[in-house]
Amino acid sequence: MRVILMGTPDFSVPVLDALIGAGHEIAAVYCQPPRPAGRGKKERPTPVHARTLELGLSVRHPVSLKGADEQAEFAALNADIAVVVAYGLILPQVILDAPMKGCLNIHASLLPRWRGAAPIHRAIMSGDAQTGICIMQMEAGLDTGPVLLRTTTEIGAEETTGALHDRLSALGARMICDALDRLDDLTAEIQSEDGVTYATKIDKAEAQVDWTMEAVEIDRQIRGLSPFPGAWTMLGGARVKLLASRLVDGKGDAGIALDDTLEIACGTGSVQIIRAQKAGKGAQDEQEFLRGTPVPKGTRFGEG
């Protein structure tokens, strides 16, 4: 097929590669514009933009698709279909209608659960046992379109958003190629109005750990916010990001280290920190972290 790929972050890159590998013609790639990044605040192309340049394909990064000129340029591509995956812009109806077979979205949840911006984070933070990928026909509503394909996967007990992100990205890339191969034979499943939830964008204010909460909630917070924005706590007057954890069954005063291996008491139960990051440093596993920052039994977290 002649395909327009619309995506922006790392999650979208395997989809572009898979479409090319499957023999589809990429009419153009759309992504978000470059943004200032790094200490020098130089404009940096998004991951999809960078990969498209490596492949020598046509890339477009309009600020909006609401203008008549942008809409006419999109229609002039004469695409059979558009594949949308974490693009980041709302598509007007005229854009949705332009490709001959419409627009398909790769969504990282089991719709109608977790419609919206942060489905992977929210699934882990809510303690979901499963998630998956849905290939959805796009319509004007927020992730409300009928589902053509869905695949379920278990969420690991210690899995972080970063790890699940990579698994779902690869799964979505395989599924969209399958969907395009069988497009005329697939039956669209209208989403139920029962079980609708919304995965609101992650707010950095959610990231500070409250050690009086139950261990299961803190563990989900740590794993769900890893690697970004990263759950954090104070330790010896400095902020430390907590990037991976597991549940353990220790008991003690909330926020107190129960041993010298980063087991920390919560409101009920305890968590073992297995990956952390000090300000200005790289992420470290617990043993490497403790070599540079010993945390003896009785150390209090959350104060500073």
Secondary structure, 3 states (H helix, E strand, C coil): CEEEEEECCHHHHHHHHHHHHCCCEEEEEECCCCEEECCCCEEECCHHHHHHHHHCCCEECCCCCCCHHHHHHHHCCCCCEEEEECCCCCCCHHHHHCCCCCEEEEECCCCCCCEECCHHHHHHHCCCCEEEEEEEECCCCCCCCCEEEEEEEECCCCCCHHHHHHHHHHHHHHHHHHHHHCHHHCCCECCCCCCCCEECCCCHHHCECCCCCEHHHHHHHHHHCCCCCCEEEEECCEEEEEEEEEEECCCCCCCEECCCCCEEECCECEEEEEEEEECCCCCEEHHHHHHHCCCCCCCECCCC
